[in-house]
Amino acid sequence: MIVAIVACEIGFWVLLVAGLAARYLLKARALSTALLLSVPLVDVALLVFSVVDLRSGGEAALGHALAAVYLGVSVAFGHRMLTWADQRFAHRFAGGPPPVALPAKGTRERASHERLMWLRHVIAYGIAGLILLLFAALVGDADRTASLWGPYRLWTIVLVIDGLVSFSYTARRSISSAKER
């Protein structure tokens, strides 16, 4: 299962770079579009592989939990990752404008950005949780799927810490605003 996750991660970046190279280096817009539209198919392939593995009697393991995490993150952050890569590729190879920088620390915009990134994290977490529930339902045996939830519990702690850090930007901004008054 870990091999499938690694293969899908590699596939994601290969399709992304190939799509951007077709767009900016080869000027092949149709090929670029086809390659970039294929990127989400990597996620579908991983989901199908995981479901088939579990339905055929495969033991629910860490790899399945990581597949759910990968899929949640990919759905919640995938478009943002594509945009990030596109800006850099366009700047480097096609004379495009410099990539958009993060808002400066201590600004209202940065605090908003951090909250929105945490919200994406919550969405990724929720999607992964739904996928884990799907995997558990497919197996139909709580004892055989108990190992799926260990990484998710760890992720819960990470999500809470990320939330505290993200909202600290808002708290710092509020404190700074209060001092200025």
N, C-alpha and C positions, 0 to 999 in steps of 0.2 A: 504494500500500500504506500509506503514511503517513496518507493521508486515512482509510482504514479504521480504523487504530489510533486516530486522533483521534476519529472518529465513535463508536467503541466506548467510549472513555474518557468521552466526553460522555454516551453512552447509559447507561453504568454509573451516573454521578452523577444523571442525570435520573430514572432508574427508582428509585434509592435515595431521593432527596429526595421524589419523588412518592409512593413507598410510605410514607415516614415522615409526610408531610403528610396522606395519607389516614388513617393510624392516629391521629395526635395532633390534627390540626385538624378533619378531617371526621368522625372517629369511625367510619370505614367499615372495619371490621376485615377483611372479606372482600376488598375492593378492595386494601387494604394488603398482605394476604398474597399476592394474585395479583401485584401489582407487585414485591414483594420477592423472590418466587420466580422472577420473570422476569430478575432481575439476572444470574444465571449464564448465561442464554441469550445475553447479549452476548458472553461468552467463546466459547461454541459458534459463534456467528456469525463471530467473527474467525478461529477455527480453520478453519471451513468455507471462508471467503473465501480464506484463505491457501492451503489445499490445492487449491481449484479453480484459483486463479491459477497455482500451480506445475504442476499437472497439465495445464493448457492451454498450457504452454510459456512461462509467465512466467519472467523471469530472477530467480533467487534473489538478493535484494539486502538492503540494510540494513533496509528495511521489514519483511521477513520475519523477520529476526533480532530486531527490536524487537517484533514480534508475539509471538514465542516468549517474550521477556523479560516482556512484558505478561501473557501467559497464566500463566507461572510465578508471577509476583508475585500475580496475582489469585487463583490457587488457594491459595497459601500464606498470603496475608494478607487475602483477601477477607472471611472471616467476622469477622476482627478489625476490619476497616474498617467493616463493617456495625454491629458492636457499638459501636464508637467513636461513629459517627454517631447511632445510636439513643439512647445515653446523653445526648448533648448535646441532641438534639431533644426528648427527653422532659423534660429539665431546663428547657429554654428555653420550651417551648410547652405542657407538660402538668403542670407543678409537680412533676416527678420529682426524685429526689435529685441532688445534684451529681455530675458525672462522677467516676469513680474516678481518683484521681491516681496518677502513677507512685510507686513506693516511693522513700523518701528515699535520696539518694546515701550511699554508705558502709555501707549495711545489707546483710545477707545476702539480703533479699528483692529488693533492687535488682540485686544480682549475679546472682541466679537469673533475674530478669526479662530482663536483658541477654543471658544465655546462651540463654534460650528464644527471644528475638527473633533471635539469630544462627542458631539451629537452623531457624527459619522461613525465614531467608534462604538457608540451605543447601538446604532443600526447594524453594524457588522456583528456585534455581540448577539443581537436579537436574531438575525438571520442564521448565524451559526447554531444558536439554541434550537431554532425550528428544524434545522437540518439534523441535528442530533436527535431530536424527538422523532423525526421521520426514520432515522436509522434504528432507533430503539423499537419503534413500532414494526419495522420490517423484520427485525430479529424476533420480537415477541417474547423475550425472556429477559427480565430485569437483571438476573445474575450474569447473563452473557454480555450485557451492555454496560455494566457498572464501570468498566474502565474508560468508557467514553466521557464520563463526567469529571474525571480528575483534572484534565487540562482546562475544562470549562470553569471549574471552581478557582483554579489559579488565575484564569483570565478575569474572573469577577474581581479579584484583588487588584489586578492591573487596571481594570476599568475604573475602580474607585479611586486609585491613586491618580490616574490620568484626569479624572474629574476634578479632584482636589487641585491638581496643578493647573488645569485649564481655568478653573474658576478663581484661582489665585490672581490671575491677570486682571480679572474684573474687580476683585477685592483691592488689589494694589491701585488700580485706576480710581476706584471710589475713594480710597484713603488720600491719594494725591489730590483729587478734586476737592475734598473736604479741607485739606491743608491750604489750598490756594484761596479758598473763600475766606 
